[in-house]
Amino acid sequence: MESGQSDEIELARTLLARWNYGVGVSKSRLEVEIWGDASSHGRHFDRFVRTHLGISTRRTSKQTDRIVDLERQVRGLGGIPVGGSPTEWEYQLTHARESCLAGLRIWNNPTGRFRVGAFSLLFVTAWNSLAIAVLQRAGAEWRKTDPESGDPLRVEGTDQAKDTRELMEAAFPGGDTDAVSLRENVRFWLDLRNCVAHRHLPELDLPVIPMAQAGLMNIEGKLSEFGAEYILGDTLTVPLQLTGFRDPGVLASRKALQSKLPLDVQVLLNRLDELPPEIANDKAFQMRVAFVPVVPSSGRSPDAIAYFVRPGEVPAELAQTLDQYVVLPKLTHGIYRFRPTDVVAEVQRRTGYRFDTNLHAEAARRLGARPNRGEPDRTTDIRWAEYVSSFKQYQYTQMWIDHLVEACSVEGGFEAATGKAPIQLSREPDDL
């Protein structure tokens, strides 16, 4: 870092500490003391701290807040507000977002022919720019420097950034599992980029999906640290599928797919087996997910709901599928379509008694639709309910609703089923 820039960052930190968010020395007094400026009334201070630390120190009106929100929306679209003075790290952050989004467009393109190669190139570029942005905002050195003088190295007048691995170590340090897994994920994409450049390898698309998903979640998490306007989530959606769930090529095993790849690429993929288990299984390195459609209860709902299932929540019947990196729907039984809240609403409507999810859970245990308290969740009576372990929820049948209504409607039945005395719902005058 150049000494002048370092001094200004240190001065900004000192001023911010002395002002102490209005509790300490006033901004105007600091402006007079440091710059001899008696006419800015705090604006000079605000500008200086914002430029060097990225921290806003202004107290704003509602109109100002509205303007700030609009400027955030502009930044979220990858632009710079008119009249603004973007910092160097903001340019790098915009570059990181655009590179990542470009990579995603290529990945999700159904006609793409060079998917992994192009994605890896853009994804590594995104991490490079993001790491530089993190270091620039922190006032840390991101450039290559002369080992003797310490001056930044330049080629044709342009600063030379450190190598990707060095940038990642500097921007995202730490020896904990998450930090190491994040860096290992980027290392994987960096090595893959160098390995598959200018080669058409469509068989590589499926085996790298877990690393792609984990890498995307990692970069989203780091972008969010700069502010909600920089995240990618609002611009993404679930890609639509035409075919492929039952395609023999999709259902092929990972080893069969890898056997079609060049030897050097196979060596790279096999290197994953050499990673420590805590890194290989960490969601920051690879994330294996499946879509589990659920039959909705309302006619206004979509035809299916896709739940993300993380590795620790995967039922046994899907485990082998996920090991093959395949997205596969789990068959559902049409009769199991009522959620607990749906049951509660229907029982309350039909009995006229106040009913909630706690009462329903107790009734389900007493009447045999769920295991006793303290026992693991499971399906106990297939006529009344099914426990779907992939998203840890019971789905109930119409037969269960009818049985529960009948049990709660007879004298003494409500208290026997729930352990509580029934409370009549209040009725509107028009209902009397």
C-alpha positions in Angstrom: 0.0 0.0 0.0 1.3 3.5 -0.8 2.2 5.5 2.3 -0.1 8.4 1.4 -3.2 6.2 1.0 -2.3 4.4 4.2 -2.1 7.7 6.1 -5.5 8.8 4.9 -7.1 5.6 5.9 -5.6 5.8 9.3 -6.7 9.5 9.6 -10.3 8.5 8.6 -10.3 5.8 11.3 -9.1 8.3 13.9 -11.7 10.9 12.9 -14.4 8.4 13.1 -13.3 7.3 16.5 -13.1 10.9 17.8 -16.6 11.7 16.4 -18.0 8.5 17.9 -21.3 8.7 16.0 -22.2 12.1 17.5 -21.1 11.3 21.1 -17.6 12.7 20.8 -16.1 15.8 19.0 -18.4 17.4 16.4 -17.8 17.1 12.7 -17.4 20.8 12.2 -14.8 21.1 14.9 -12.8 18.3 13.4 -13.0 19.9 10.0 -11.6 23.1 11.3 -8.9 21.3 13.3 -7.7 19.0 10.4 -8.4 20.9 7.2 -9.0 24.5 8.4 -12.5 24.2 6.8 -15.2 26.1 8.6 -17.8 26.1 5.8 -18.6 22.5 5.1 -20.7 21.9 8.2 -19.8 18.2 8.4 -19.9 17.4 4.7 -16.1 17.3 4.3 -16.0 14.8 7.2 -18.7 12.6 5.7 -17.1 12.6 2.3 -13.6 11.8 3.7 -14.8 8.9 5.9 -17.1 7.5 3.2 -14.3 7.5 0.6 -11.6 5.8 2.7 -13.7 3.5 4.9 -16.9 3.0 3.0 -18.9 4.1 6.1 -21.8 6.6 5.9 -21.8 9.1 8.8 -24.8 11.3 7.7 -28.0 11.6 9.5 -30.6 11.6 6.8 -34.2 12.7 6.2 -37.0 10.5 4.8 -36.4 12.0 1.4 -32.7 11.3 1.7 -33.4 7.8 2.7 -35.6 7.4 -0.4 -32.8 8.7 -2.6 -30.4 6.2 -0.9 -32.8 3.4 -1.6 -33.0 4.4 -5.2 -29.2 4.5 -5.5 -29.0 1.1 -4.0 -31.4 -0.2 -6.7 -29.2 1.4 -9.3 -26.2 -0.4 -7.9 -28.1 -3.6 -7.7 -28.6 -3.3 -11.5 -24.9 -3.0 -11.9 -24.9 0.8 -12.5 -23.4 3.8 -10.8 -25.8 6.6 -9.6 -25.5 9.8 -11.6 -23.3 12.3 -9.9 -21.8 9.7 -7.7 -18.1 9.2 -7.1 -17.6 5.4 -7.0 -14.6 4.1 -5.2 -12.1 1.6 -6.7 -13.6 -1.3 -4.7 -17.1 -0.5 -6.1 -15.8 -0.9 -9.6 -14.3 -4.2 -8.7 -17.5 -5.3 -7.0 -19.5 -4.5 -10.1 -17.0 -6.4 -12.1 -17.4 -9.4 -9.8 -21.2 -9.4 -10.0 -21.2 -9.1 -13.8 -18.7 -11.9 -14.2 -20.7 -14.2 -12.0 -24.0 -13.4 -13.7 -22.4 -13.9 -17.1 -21.1 -17.3 -15.9 -24.6 -18.3 -14.7 -26.1 -17.3 -18.0 -23.7 -19.6 -19.7 -24.3 -22.4 -17.2 -28.1 -22.2 -17.5 -28.1 -21.9 -21.3 -29.8 -25.1 -22.6 -27.9 -24.9 -25.9 -24.5 -24.2 -24.3 -21.7 -26.3 -25.8 -18.7 -25.2 -23.7 -20.5 -24.8 -20.3 -17.9 -25.8 -17.7 -14.9 -24.2 -19.5 -16.7 -20.8 -19.9 -18.2 -20.9 -16.4 -14.9 -21.6 -14.7 -13.2 -18.8 -16.6 -15.9 -16.2 -15.6 -16.3 -17.6 -12.1 -12.6 -17.3 -11.3 -12.7 -13.8 -12.7 -15.6 -13.0 -10.3 -13.6 -14.2 -7.3 -10.5 -12.3 -8.4 -12.5 -9.0 -8.5 -14.3 -9.8 -5.3 -11.1 -10.5 -3.4 -9.6 -7.2 -4.8 -12.7 -5.3 -3.7 -12.4 -6.8 -0.2 -8.7 -5.8 0.1 -9.2 -2.3 -1.4 -12.1 -1.5 1.0 -9.9 -2.7 4.0 -6.9 -0.7 2.8 -4.8 -3.8 2.3 -2.4 -4.5 -0.5 -3.8 -6.4 -3.5 -1.0 -5.6 -6.0 2.2 -7.4 -6.8 5.1 -5.4 -5.3 8.8 -5.1 -5.9 10.5 -7.4 -3.3 13.2 -4.7 -2.6 11.5 -1.4 -2.8 7.9 -2.5 -2.0 6.6 -0.4 -4.8 3.7 -1.8 -6.9 4.7 -3.6 -10.1 3.2 -2.1 -13.2 3.1 -3.3 -16.8 2.6 -0.5 -19.3 1.4 1.7 -16.5 -1.2 -0.7 -15.1 -0.9 -2.2 -11.6 -0.5 -6.0 -11.6 -2.8 -7.9 -9.2 -1.5 -10.8 -7.1 -2.3 -14.3 -8.2 -5.7 -15.7 -7.4 -4.5 -18.0 -4.7 -2.6 -15.1 -3.0 -5.7 -12.8 -3.3 -7.9 -15.5 -1.7 -5.6 -16.1 1.2 -5.3 -12.3 1.9 -9.0 -11.5 1.4 -10.6 -14.6 3.0 -8.1 -15.8 5.6 -8.7 -18.2 8.4 -8.0 -21.8 9.3 -11.6 -22.8 10.2 -13.4 -25.4 8.1 -15.7 -22.9 6.3 -12.8 -20.6 5.3 -10.6 -23.4 4.1 -13.5 -25.0 2.2 -14.3 -21.7 0.5 -10.7 -21.3 -0.7 -10.6 -25.0 -1.7 -13.7 -24.5 -3.8 -12.1 -21.5 -5.6 -8.9 -23.5 -6.1 -10.9 -26.3 -7.7 -12.4 -23.9 -10.2 -9.0 -22.3 -10.8 -7.4 -25.7 -11.6 -10.4 -26.7 -13.6 -10.2 -23.5 -15.7 -6.5 -24.2 -16.5 -7.2 -27.8 -17.2 -10.2 -27.6 -19.6 -9.4 -24.4 -21.4 -10.3 -24.7 -25.2 -11.7 -28.3 -24.7 -15.2 -29.5 -25.3 -16.1 -31.8 -22.4 -19.9 -32.0 -21.9 -19.4 -35.1 -19.7 -17.9 -32.8 -17.1 -21.2 -30.8 -16.5 -22.8 -33.2 -14.0 -19.9 -34.1 -11.8 -19.1 -30.5 -11.0 -22.6 -29.4 -10.1 -22.1 -29.6 -6.3 -18.9 -27.4 -6.5 -20.8 -24.9 -8.7 -23.7 -24.7 -6.3 -21.4 -24.3 -3.3 -19.3 -21.7 -5.0 -22.4 -19.7 -6.0 -23.6 -19.7 -2.4 -20.2 -18.7 -1.2 -19.9 -15.7 -3.5 -23.4 -14.6 -2.6 -22.6 -14.6 1.0 -19.5 -12.5 0.5 -21.3 -10.0 -1.8 -24.0 -9.6 1.0 -21.3 -8.3 3.3 -21.1 -5.2 1.1 -24.8 -4.5 1.3 -28.1 -6.0 0.2 -28.0 -4.1 -3.1 -25.0 -6.2 -4.3 -26.5 -9.7 -3.8 -27.5 -11.8 -6.8 -30.5 -13.6 -5.3 -33.1 -11.1 -6.6 -31.9 -11.6 -10.2 -31.9 -15.4 -10.2 -34.5 -18.1 -10.6 -34.7 -21.9 -10.8 -33.9 -23.0 -14.4 -36.7 -24.8 -16.2 -36.1 -28.4 -17.4 -37.4 -29.8 -20.6 -36.2 -33.4 -20.1 -33.5 -35.2 -18.4 -34.8 -36.6 -15.1 -35.2 -40.0 -16.6 -32.6 -39.7 -19.3 -30.2 -42.7 -19.2 -27.3 -40.3 -19.6 -28.4 -38.3 -16.5 -28.9 -41.5 -14.5 -25.4 -42.8 -15.3 -23.1 -43.0 -12.4 -20.4 -40.5 -11.6 -17.6 -43.0 -12.4 -19.2 -43.8 -15.8 -19.3 -40.1 -16.7 -15.8 -39.5 -15.5 -14.4 -42.4 -17.5 -15.2 -40.5 -20.7 -13.0 -37.5 -19.7 -9.3 -37.0 -20.5 -6.9 -38.5 -18.0 -5.7 -35.1 -16.7 -9.3 -34.0 -16.0 -10.0 -37.4 -14.2 -6.9 -36.8 -12.0 -8.2 -33.4 -11.0 -11.7 -34.8 -10.1 -10.1 -37.8 -8.2 -8.1 -35.3 -6.2 -11.3 -34.5 -4.4 -11.1 -38.0 -2.7 -7.9 -36.9 -1.1 -9.4 -33.9 0.8 -10.0 -34.2 4.5 -13.5 -35.3 5.2 -14.4 -32.2 7.0 -13.5 -30.1 3.9 -15.0 -32.5 1.3 -18.3 -32.6 3.2 -18.5 -28.9 4.0 -21.2 -27.0 2.2 -18.8 -24.3 1.4 -16.8 -26.7 -0.8 -19.6 -28.7 -2.4 -23.4 -28.7 -2.0 -25.4 -31.6 -3.2 -29.1 -30.8 -3.5 -32.3 -32.4 -4.8 -35.7 -31.1 -5.7 -38.5 -32.8 -3.8 -42.0 -31.9 -5.3 -44.8 -31.6 -2.7 -48.4 -31.9 -3.6 -50.0 -28.5 -2.5 -53.2 -28.3 -0.5 -54.7 -25.3 -2.1 -56.2 -25.0 -5.6 -54.5 -21.6 -5.8 -51.0 -23.1 -5.2 -48.6 -24.1 -8.0 -48.6 -27.7 -9.2 -45.5 -28.5 -7.1 -43.1 -26.9 -4.6 -39.4 -27.5 -4.9 -37.6 -27.9 -1.6 -33.8 -27.8 -1.3 -32.5 -30.8 0.6 -29.1 -30.4 2.2 -26.8 -33.4 2.7 -27.6 -33.8 6.4 -31.3 -34.0 5.7 -31.3 -36.5 2.8 -33.5 -39.6 3.3 -31.9 -43.0 2.5 -33.9 -43.5 -0.7 -32.2 -40.4 -2.2 -28.7 -40.9 -0.8 -27.4 -42.9 -3.8 -29.0 -40.5 -6.2 -27.3 -37.6 -4.7 -24.0 -39.4 -4.7 -24.4 -39.5 -8.5 -25.1 -35.7 -8.6 -28.5 -36.2 -10.1 -31.6 -34.0 -9.5 -34.5 -36.5 -9.2 -38.1 -36.0 -8.1 -39.4 -38.1 -5.2 -42.7 -39.7 -5.9 -45.5 -38.4 -3.7 -48.9 -40.0 -2.8 -51.8 -37.8 -3.9 -53.8 -38.6 -0.7 -51.2 -37.1 1.6 -51.8 -33.4 0.9 -52.7 -31.6 4.0 -50.2 -29.6 6.1 -50.7 -29.2 9.8 -52.0 -25.7 9.4 -54.6 -26.9 6.8 -55.8 -29.6 9.3 -56.0 -27.0 12.1 -58.1 -24.6 10.0 -60.5 -27.4 8.9 -61.0 -28.9 12.4 -61.6 -25.4 13.9 -64.2 -24.7 11.1 -66.1 -27.9 11.5 -66.1 -28.2 15.3 -66.5 -24.6 16.3 -63.7 -25.0 18.9 -60.5 -22.9 19.1 -57.8 -25.1 17.7 -54.1 -24.5 17.0 -51.0 -26.4 15.9 -49.9 -27.3 19.4 -53.3 -28.9 20.1 -53.1 -30.7 16.8 -49.7 -32.1 17.5 -50.9 -33.4 20.9 -54.0 -35.0 19.4 -51.9 -36.6 16.6 -49.8 -38.3 19.3 -52.7 -39.4 21.4 -54.7 -40.7 18.5 -51.7 -42.5 16.9 -51.0 -40.3 13.8 -47.6 -39.4 15.2 -45.1 -41.1 17.6 -45.2 -40.4 21.3 -43.3 -37.3 22.6 -39.6 -37.9 22.7 -39.6 -40.6 20.0 -38.1 -40.0 16.5 -40.4 -38.7 13.9 -41.8 -41.4 11.6 -44.9 -42.6 9.8 -47.0 -44.5 12.4 -50.3 -45.1 10.6 -50.3 -44.8 6.8 -54.1 -44.1 6.8 -53.7 -40.8 8.6 -50.3 -39.3 8.0 -47.0 -39.7 6.3 -43.7 -38.3 7.7 -41.6 -36.9 4.8 -38.1 -36.9 6.2 -36.6 -34.9 3.3 -38.2 -31.7 4.6 -39.1 -32.9 8.1 -42.8 -32.4 8.0 -46.0 -34.5 8.3 -48.6 -34.6 5.6 -52.1 -35.6 6.6 -55.0 -37.3 4.8 -58.7 -36.4 4.6 -59.4 -39.6 6.6 -57.3 -38.1 9.5 -59.3 -34.8 9.4 -62.6 -36.7 9.5 -61.4 -38.9 12.3 -60.1 -36.0 14.4 -63.3 -33.9 13.9 -65.4 -36.9 15.0 -63.2 -37.4 18.1 -63.3 -33.8 19.1 -67.0 -33.4 18.5 -68.3 -36.0 21.0 -68.8 -35.2 24.7 -65.4 -35.3 26.5 -63.7 -36.1 23.2 -61.9 -32.8 22.7 -60.2 -33.0 26.1 -59.4 -36.7 25.7 -57.7 -35.9 22.3 -55.8 -32.7 23.2 -55.5 -32.7 27.0 -57.3 -29.3 27.1 -60.9 -28.3 27.6 -62.6 -27.0 24.5 -63.0 -23.3 24.0 -66.0 -22.2 21.9 -65.1 -19.7 19.1 -66.7 -16.3 19.5 -69.4 -15.8 16.9 -70.2 -12.6 15.0 -73.8 -11.1 15.7 -74.8 -11.9 12.1 -74.1 -15.6 12.8 -76.4 -15.8 15.8 
